[in-house]
Amino acid sequence: MSNLLQVQELHVAFGPKTVVEGVSLSIAPGEKLALVGESGSGKTVTALALLRLLHGARISGQALFNDGRQTRDLLALPERELRGLRGDDIAMIFQEPMTALNPLMTVGEQIAEVIRLKRAVTSAQSAQAAIELLAKTGIPEPERRAGAYPHQLSGGQRQRAMIAMALACQPKLLLADEPTTALDVSLRGQILDLLGDLQRDNGMAVLLITHDLNLVRRFADRVAVMQHGQLVELGATADIFHAPRHPYTQKLMASKPERDVDESPHAPGATPALAAQGLRVVYPTPLPGIRGWFKRASSWRCTAPISPSHPAARWA
């Protein structure tokens, strides 16, 4: 089977500074490839260069994309033709949703706009398709969330909205740039599982850019390791983790934190470092009709008291 994407001798420079030098890699249809390395190693620049989204950069090399009908060099295509591929055959999840999403449009409008631009559908059809995409990503109450602005969503919900937008046209290749970097550990796992499920359902290939080695081990089929703008090692995930060959990869694997949790029982009668009783959080909400002009209602939640024996209590 031919590769979906074949990158050969990719070079990226800004002025006199070369930031990506001679990167060559391939991605097969349906494959999950992780591009890893420390911050500043050139991971994101490599992905952005493939879609020529780097203003003022000098890019050379080849990026051959085979959609099953023809093979085209992404780095040599006219801008108009490349624009047709972006968001359609190749989509990208950017690192920070709050800067990638438009703060003046609801997330539903932004997803629907992509669908209207790429597909010949009506406004009503694109709006309904946006809700269905949000539901597919697991966002609760997708109809209501579609009408929310980015700042009204949590970090995990914004990331799911970005995924829904990227998948609006069922791309063959998804470039995911640190899709879990700003999320807590539990949400990272949820987003990764979501990407895995959607990848299997749609049969798309994924280039995952990350520095989280635990996510890489759990998600990727192969791993490409970058250092100082160069690709220093490429191989199957199991081989990279169990028998890294390059000294930098060995250091990278040695830096992976190990989880060491003290599960020994605490002394009976010990004083908790933190305890809460009747914690109350109030959110003002508008009232319907003319009443909303003069007053607001309150929506609130109250936690149950945390006793010293509760797992949420931290002990001194």
Secondary structure per residue as TSV (DSSP state, phi and psi in degrees):
chain	resnum	aa	ss	phi	psi
A	1	M	-	360.0	133.3
A	2	S	-	-74.2	157.0
A	3	N	-	-72.1	147.8
A	4	L	S	-72.5	-41.4
A	5	L	E	-136.2	131.5
A	6	Q	E	-127.1	109.1
A	7	V	E	-98.7	128.9
A	8	Q	E	-130.3	120.8
A	9	E	E	49.6	53.9
A	10	L	E	-75.6	125.8
A	11	H	E	-123.6	136.9
A	12	V	E	-133.2	130.2
A	13	A	E	-136.7	145.1
A	14	F	E	-118.0	110.3
A	15	G	T	61.7	-132.8
A	16	P	T	-82.2	-5.6
A	17	K	E	-94.9	120.6
A	18	T	E	-90.5	122.7
A	19	V	E	-107.1	-21.9
A	20	V	E	-132.6	128.3
A	21	E	E	-132.5	110.0
A	22	G	E	65.6	36.4
A	23	V	E	-78.3	127.6
A	24	S	E	-131.0	126.2
A	25	L	E	-158.0	166.8
A	26	S	E	-137.3	154.5
A	27	I	E	-132.5	124.2
A	28	A	-	-84.5	158.2
A	29	P	T	-56.8	131.0
A	30	G	T	77.8	4.3
A	31	E	-	-88.3	152.9
A	32	K	E	-114.7	109.2
A	33	L	E	-111.5	129.2
A	34	A	E	-102.3	131.6
A	35	L	E	-106.9	112.3
A	36	V	E	-121.4	163.8
A	37	G	-	153.6	165.3
A	38	E	S	-70.6	167.5
A	39	S	T	-58.8	135.9
A	40	G	T	86.7	5.7
A	41	S	S	-80.8	-11.6
A	42	G	S	106.2	11.2
A	43	K	H	-63.9	-55.1
A	44	T	H	-65.6	-40.2
A	45	V	H	-60.2	-38.9
A	46	T	H	-60.2	-46.8
A	47	A	H	-66.0	-44.8
A	48	L	H	-64.7	-32.5
A	49	A	H	-65.1	-32.5
A	50	L	H	-61.9	-32.6
A	51	L	T	-101.7	6.5
A	52	R	T	53.5	51.6
A	53	L	-	-105.5	20.1
A	54	L	-	-106.5	104.9
A	55	H	T	-69.9	129.6
A	56	G	T	79.8	7.7
A	57	A	-	-92.3	149.6
A	58	R	E	-99.2	119.1
A	59	I	E	-119.4	132.2
A	60	S	E	-138.4	166.9
A	61	G	E	111.1	-161.2
A	62	Q	E	-134.2	146.5
A	63	A	E	-136.4	88.7
A	64	L	E	-84.7	117.8
A	65	F	E	-110.0	121.8
A	66	N	E	-111.1	106.3
A	67	D	-	-89.4	9.2
A	68	G	S	97.0	-17.7
A	69	R	S	-108.8	-40.1
A	70	Q	-	-155.2	162.3
A	71	T	E	-109.8	126.9
A	72	R	E	-129.1	144.9
A	73	D	E	-88.0	111.2
A	74	L	T	-61.1	-28.2
A	75	L	T	-82.9	-8.7
A	76	A	T	-117.2	-4.3
A	77	L	S	-68.9	145.7
A	78	P	-	-60.1	148.9
A	79	E	H	-56.7	-38.3
A	80	R	H	-63.9	-40.9
A	81	E	H	-72.3	-37.3
A	82	L	H	-66.6	-35.5
A	83	R	H	-61.7	-31.7
A	84	G	H	-69.4	-26.6
A	85	L	H	-81.3	-35.9
A	86	R	B	-63.3	129.2
A	87	G	T	79.7	-11.0
A	88	D	T	-107.3	-75.5
A	89	D	T	-83.1	-29.4
A	90	I	E	-128.6	123.3
A	91	A	E	-122.6	160.9
A	92	M	E	-136.5	136.2
A	93	I	E	-101.0	115.5
A	94	F	-	-81.4	162.2
A	95	Q	S	-66.7	-38.8
A	96	E	-	-122.4	105.1
A	97	P	H	-59.3	-33.9
A	98	M	H	-66.8	-24.4
A	99	T	H	-95.2	-22.7
A	100	A	H	-84.9	-30.0
A	101	L	S	-86.2	146.8
A	102	N	-	-78.8	118.2
A	103	P	T	-70.1	-12.4
A	104	L	T	-97.6	-0.3
A	105	M	S	-125.2	146.9
A	106	T	-	-68.2	158.1
A	107	V	H	-65.3	-33.0
A	108	G	H	-64.4	-41.5
A	109	E	H	-63.4	-38.6
A	110	Q	H	-68.7	-40.0
A	111	I	H	-68.2	-43.3
A	112	A	H	-63.0	-35.4
A	113	E	H	-61.7	-41.8
A	114	V	H	-60.7	-43.9
A	115	I	H	-64.7	-41.9
A	116	R	H	-65.5	-37.9
A	117	L	H	-69.4	-32.2
A	118	K	H	-100.3	-20.2
A	119	R	S	-128.7	147.5
A	120	A	-	-83.8	80.6
A	121	V	-	-131.4	163.2
A	122	T	-	-81.3	169.3
A	123	S	H	-61.6	-41.1
A	124	A	H	-65.0	-40.9
A	125	Q	H	-66.4	-40.7
A	126	S	H	-68.8	-35.7
A	127	A	H	-65.0	-41.6
A	128	Q	H	-67.9	-38.3
A	129	A	H	-64.6	-35.3
A	130	A	H	-64.0	-41.9
A	131	I	H	-63.7	-41.8
A	132	E	H	-65.0	-36.7
A	133	L	H	-67.4	-41.3
A	134	L	H	-62.6	-40.6
A	135	A	H	-63.3	-36.3
A	136	K	H	-65.9	-28.6
A	137	T	T	-84.3	-1.2
A	138	G	T	88.9	12.4
A	139	I	-	-71.5	128.1
A	140	P	S	-69.3	149.1
A	141	E	S	49.0	61.0
A	142	P	H	-60.4	-32.3
A	143	E	H	-63.0	-41.5
A	144	R	H	-73.3	-40.4
A	145	R	H	-66.7	-28.8
A	146	A	H	-63.2	-26.9
A	147	G	T	-91.3	6.0
A	148	A	S	-93.7	150.9
A	149	Y	-	-86.1	158.1
A	150	P	G	-52.2	-39.4
A	151	H	G	-69.7	-14.4
A	152	Q	G	-89.0	-0.5
A	153	L	S	-108.1	154.9
A	154	S	-	-74.8	170.6
A	155	G	H	-59.8	-42.4
A	156	G	H	-66.1	-37.5
A	157	Q	H	-69.3	-38.2
A	158	R	H	-63.5	-39.7
A	159	Q	H	-65.5	-38.7
A	160	R	H	-66.3	-36.6
A	161	A	H	-64.0	-39.1
A	162	M	H	-63.1	-40.4
A	163	I	H	-64.7	-43.1
A	164	A	H	-59.7	-41.1
A	165	M	H	-65.9	-41.0
A	166	A	H	-66.0	-32.2
A	167	L	T	-93.0	6.7
A	168	A	T	-56.7	-34.4
A	169	C	T	-112.5	19.1
A	170	Q	-	51.4	66.2
A	171	P	-	-68.4	157.4
A	172	K	S	-83.5	-25.1
A	173	L	E	-135.5	129.3
A	174	L	E	-115.0	124.1
A	175	L	E	-99.0	111.3
A	176	A	E	-109.8	105.3
A	177	D	E	-94.2	103.9
A	178	E	S	46.2	57.6
A	179	P	T	-70.2	-8.7
A	180	T	T	-123.4	11.1
A	181	T	T	-64.0	-32.6
A	182	A	T	-98.7	11.7
A	183	L	S	-107.0	157.1
A	184	D	-	-75.2	173.8
A	185	V	H	-60.8	-43.5
A	186	S	H	-66.2	-39.9
A	187	L	H	-70.1	-32.6
A	188	R	H	-58.4	-45.5
A	189	G	H	-62.8	-40.4
A	190	Q	H	-63.8	-44.9
A	191	I	H	-65.2	-40.0
A	192	L	H	-65.3	-42.6
A	193	D	H	-62.3	-39.4
A	194	L	H	-62.2	-46.3
A	195	L	H	-61.4	-40.3
A	196	G	H	-63.4	-42.9
A	197	D	H	-64.3	-45.7
A	198	L	H	-66.9	-35.5
A	199	Q	H	-63.2	-42.8
A	200	R	H	-68.5	-41.9
A	201	D	H	-64.8	-39.4
A	202	N	H	-96.0	-10.2
A	203	G	T	66.1	25.2
A	204	M	-	-90.0	159.9
A	205	A	E	-90.4	151.4
A	206	V	E	-130.3	129.7
A	207	L	E	-104.8	106.5
A	208	L	E	-96.4	119.8
A	209	I	E	-101.7	121.2
A	210	T	E	-162.4	163.6
A	211	H	S	-116.5	5.0
A	212	D	-	-88.2	101.7
A	213	L	H	-68.3	-29.9
A	214	N	H	-64.7	-39.2
A	215	L	H	-67.3	-39.3
A	216	V	H	-60.7	-47.5
A	217	R	H	-61.6	-33.8
A	218	R	H	-81.2	-26.3
A	219	F	H	-110.4	-41.5
A	220	A	-	-86.8	149.7
A	221	D	S	-83.7	-40.9
A	222	R	E	-134.5	161.0
A	223	V	E	-129.5	134.4
A	224	A	E	-115.8	128.0
A	225	V	E	-108.0	127.4
A	226	M	E	-113.6	143.0
A	227	Q	E	-143.9	127.5
A	228	H	T	51.2	41.4
A	229	G	T	80.4	3.8
A	230	Q	E	-119.3	148.1
A	231	L	E	-85.8	113.9
A	232	V	E	-100.4	-20.6
A	233	E	E	-159.0	144.6
A	234	L	E	-146.3	128.6
A	235	G	E	-176.1	-179.3
A	236	A	E	-63.4	148.1
A	237	T	H	-56.8	-45.4
A	238	A	H	-61.8	-40.3
A	239	D	H	-67.4	-41.5
A	240	I	H	-64.5	-40.2
A	241	F	H	-78.6	-34.8
A	242	H	H	-93.3	-28.3
A	243	A	S	-145.0	63.6
A	244	P	-	-65.0	140.0
A	245	R	-	-98.8	-42.4
A	246	H	S	-76.0	141.0
A	247	P	H	-56.0	-37.9
A	248	Y	H	-66.5	-41.4
A	249	T	H	-62.7	-39.6
A	250	Q	H	-61.3	-42.2
A	251	K	H	-65.9	-38.5
A	252	L	H	-62.5	-44.3
A	253	M	H	-68.4	-34.5
A	254	A	H	-69.9	-21.8
A	255	S	T	-83.7	-6.9
A	256	K	S	-63.8	121.7
A	257	P	-	-68.3	143.9
A	258	E	-	-102.3	138.6
A	259	R	-	-83.1	117.9
A	260	D	-	-127.0	98.8
A	261	V	-	-104.7	129.5
A	262	D	-	-80.2	106.8
A	263	E	-	-104.3	14.1
A	264	S	-	-70.3	144.1
A	265	P	-	-67.1	145.6
A	266	H	-	-84.3	156.1
A	267	A	-	-63.2	136.0
A	268	P	T	-63.5	138.3
A	269	G	T	84.1	3.2
A	270	A	-	-67.6	150.0
A	271	T	-	-83.6	126.6
A	272	P	B	-69.5	146.5
A	273	A	S	-72.7	-25.3
A	274	L	-	-147.5	133.8
A	275	A	-	-139.1	146.5
A	276	A	-	-129.2	142.4
A	277	Q	S	-132.8	120.4
A	278	G	S	57.9	40.7
A	279	L	-	-62.3	131.5
A	280	R	E	-128.0	130.6
A	281	V	E	-122.1	127.3
A	282	V	E	-116.0	131.5
A	283	Y	E	-118.3	117.0
A	284	P	E	-69.1	133.6
A	285	T	E	-127.1	143.5
A	286	P	E	-70.8	144.5
A	287	L	-	-89.4	149.5
A	288	P	S	-72.7	154.3
A	289	G	G	72.9	-157.6
A	290	I	G	-68.3	-23.1
A	291	R	G	-61.0	-31.4
A	292	G	G	-66.5	-12.9
A	293	W	G	-73.8	-26.3
A	294	F	T	-111.9	-25.4
A	295	K	-	-152.3	166.7
A	296	R	E	-124.8	149.8
A	297	A	E	-85.6	172.4
A	298	S	E	-123.0	129.4
A	299	S	E	-110.1	125.1
A	300	W	E	-142.6	159.3
A	301	R	E	-128.3	145.3
A	302	C	E	-125.8	127.3
A	303	T	-	-80.1	155.5
A	304	A	-	-72.2	149.9
A	305	P	-	-58.1	142.1
A	306	I	-	-96.3	113.8
A	307	S	-	-86.1	161.9
A	308	P	T	-57.7	-24.5
A	309	S	T	-88.2	-6.7
A	310	H	S	-69.6	140.6
A	311	P	T	-60.0	-23.3
A	312	A	T	-73.8	-14.8
A	313	A	-	-78.0	131.9
A	314	R	-	-96.0	132.1
A	315	W	B	-99.6	145.8
A	316	A	-	-74.4	360.0
